[in-house]
Amino acid sequence: MKYCQGTKCHEYRTKDRIRGTKGSKSYQTRRRSSFYYGNSNFCSQNCMYDWINENIENALNHFGRTTEPKKVMCDQAWYKDYNWGSNGNHDHYIANDLLGQRIPITEQQYNNLTERDHLSSDNINALVKQIQK
C-alpha cells in the first residue's frame, strides 16, 4: 500500500484520516491520491507543498543549484505554433522571437514536427526550401 509522503499529512484533522476503534482512534496518513500530486506521491497539494518546503534546500544542495543563467541562443530558439484562424482553419508557423521571424508552414509540416525537435537554423533553412517549392 502506498501512503502520502507529506510530512504533516497525519496532522490534518479530516474525517477520512480518522482510523481505529472507539477509544483508540487516531489521525493517520492517507493513501496516495490518484490526482497525481508530485507524481502521485501525495494525497493533496497541501501535503506536496509541506514536503517541498521541508526538503527543498536539501534537494537543491544534493542535486545542484543553478549558479549561472541558462541560455537559449538564436539558432536554437525556433518553435512551432499556430493561431486560430477564421472559418475554423489554423495558421501554422515556426517562429523565433529572438530573431523576430515567423515562417508559415502547412498543417502537415506542423504535425510532423514534434515538441522535442530542436529546430536548428539548418533544419529551418531546409524547411523553408521545402515551402518555396
C-alpha positions, 0 to 999 in steps of 0.5 A: 500500500502506498501512503502520502509522503507529506510530512504533516499529512497525519496532522490534518484533522479530516474525517477520512484520516480518522482510523481505529476503534472507539477509544483508540482512534487516531489521525493517520496518513492517507493513501496516495491520491490518484490526482497525481500530486508530485507524481502521485506521491501525495494525497493533496497539494497541501501535503506536496507543498509541506514536503517541498518546503521541508526538503527543498534546500536539501534537494537543491544542495544534493542535486545542484543549484543553478549558479549561472543563467541558462541560455537559449541562443538564436539558432536554437530558439525556433518553435512551432505554433499556430493561431486560430484562424477564421472559418475554423482553419489554423495558421501554422508557423515556426517562429523565433522571437529572438530573431523576430521571424515567423515562417508559415508552414502547412498543417502537415509540416506542423504535425510532423514536427514534434515538441522535442525537435530542436529546430536548428537554423539548418533544419529551418533553412531546409524547411523553408526550401521545402515551402518555396517549392 
